[in-house]
Amino acid sequence: MKILAIHGSPHTTRSTTRKLATFVLEGAAGAGAEIEMIDLCDFRITPCTACEGCSFNGICVYEDDVPAILERMKEADGIVFASPVYIDNISGQMKIFFDRLADAIHYQVLAGKCGCSVATTHTSGGAEVVAYQDHVLNYLGVISVGGIHVATGGNAEAVEAAERDARALGKKLADALRNGLSDPKQEEEITGNREFFRTIVIENRDFRTEEYERWVRLGWIG
Ligand SMILES: Cc1cc2nc3c(=O)[nH]c(=O)nc-3n(C[C@H](O)[C@H](O)[C@H](O)COP(=O)(O)O)c2cc1C
């Protein structure tokens, strides 16, 4: 069982959010998961220019590191999104990465995985950023087991007080991957989204045949 954390703070290894996400991963490792972390700032990620090139063949017109990151996400069973709060939202680095996942969302290539969300902030916005990252997990077809956010008040050591809760979240994720997780509300949202994406998959079946056939095989197209 593999869990991959995607971390979006430009502080990279000095990041408070990374520290909190590390506790989550360690909790998962203690429950038997193989863990890894990606620092988005170490990768070349070009902002989406809305050219719609990817909608024709699933390949972005820009050659960068996003396809390699997406492969690592596909190989993982669990996905953790971790971002600091920047002006009441995720970091710009995280948003640029999320925008590049539009095709993966439309074709639901990560569906069936579980995940969770992590955020740190000085004062406010932590709950909103956790909720937004959970929302993106659901867009991807991934069920979230929950989230954790810490307001440090400027003292990075404050995340240590949340270590126990963060480790418990990681264990919960590993347990969900091992035993399965039922969450009717999220399942309803994911199924509703899939209804919408289904029209895209059907419309594009002549040039996205492989993806169309995958949806038929999965019973998502009758
Ligand atoms: C550009 C920028 C915007 C920020 N916006 C907010 C904000 O809206 N609300 C808040 O409480 N803290 C805000 N902060 C503080 C960070 O959320 C906080 O320091 C966070 O723990 C940093 O995590 P990191 O070390 O992982 O980058 C901001 C910091 C930066 C650099």
PDBQT file of the ligand as one rigid body, heavy atoms in Angstrom, charges set to zero:
ROOT
HETATM    1  C1  LIG A 301       1.955  34.886   0.367  1.00  0.00    +0.000 C 
HETATM    2  C2  LIG A 301       1.461  34.490   1.714  1.00  0.00    +0.000 A 
HETATM    3  C3  LIG A 301       0.127  34.619   2.000  1.00  0.00    +0.000 A 
HETATM    4  C4  LIG A 301      -0.381  34.248   3.249  1.00  0.00    +0.000 A 
HETATM    5  N1  LIG A 301      -1.705  34.370   3.495  1.00  0.00    +0.000 NA
HETATM    6  C5  LIG A 301      -2.194  34.082   4.702  1.00  0.00    +0.000 A 
HETATM    7  C6  LIG A 301      -3.580  34.269   4.998  1.00  0.00    +0.000 A 
HETATM    8  O1  LIG A 301      -4.376  34.649   4.145  1.00  0.00    +0.000 OA
HETATM    9  N2  LIG A 301      -4.025  33.973   6.249  1.00  0.00    +0.000 N 
HETATM   10  C7  LIG A 301      -3.183  33.509   7.237  1.00  0.00    +0.000 A 
HETATM   11  O2  LIG A 301      -3.617  33.314   8.353  1.00  0.00    +0.000 OA
HETATM   12  N3  LIG A 301      -1.867  33.288   6.969  1.00  0.00    +0.000 NA
HETATM   13  C8  LIG A 301      -1.354  33.549   5.739  1.00  0.00    +0.000 A 
HETATM   14  N4  LIG A 301      -0.022  33.330   5.458  1.00  0.00    +0.000 N 
HETATM   15  C9  LIG A 301       0.835  32.647   6.455  1.00  0.00    +0.000 C 
HETATM   16  C10 LIG A 301       1.040  31.161   6.097  1.00  0.00    +0.000 C 
HETATM   17  O3  LIG A 301      -0.175  30.515   5.821  1.00  0.00    +0.000 OA
HETATM   18  C11 LIG A 301       1.713  30.389   7.246  1.00  0.00    +0.000 C 
HETATM   19  O4  LIG A 301       2.901  31.024   7.620  1.00  0.00    +0.000 OA
HETATM   20  C12 LIG A 301       1.953  28.936   6.868  1.00  0.00    +0.000 C 
HETATM   21  O5  LIG A 301       2.089  28.164   8.031  1.00  0.00    +0.000 OA
HETATM   22  C13 LIG A 301       3.168  28.775   5.993  1.00  0.00    +0.000 C 
HETATM   23  O6  LIG A 301       3.391  27.409   5.751  1.00  0.00    +0.000 OA
HETATM   24  P1  LIG A 301       4.689  26.859   5.010  1.00  0.00    +0.000 P 
HETATM   25  O7  LIG A 301       5.861  27.056   5.920  1.00  0.00    +0.000 OA
HETATM   26  O8  LIG A 301       4.349  25.450   4.771  1.00  0.00    +0.000 OA
HETATM   27  O9  LIG A 301       4.836  27.652   3.741  1.00  0.00    +0.000 OA
HETATM   28  C14 LIG A 301       0.490  33.719   4.233  1.00  0.00    +0.000 A 
HETATM   29  C15 LIG A 301       1.865  33.593   3.939  1.00  0.00    +0.000 A 
HETATM   30  C16 LIG A 301       2.337  33.977   2.700  1.00  0.00    +0.000 A 
HETATM   31  C17 LIG A 301       3.813  33.822   2.377  1.00  0.00    +0.000 C 
ENDROOT
TORSDOF 0
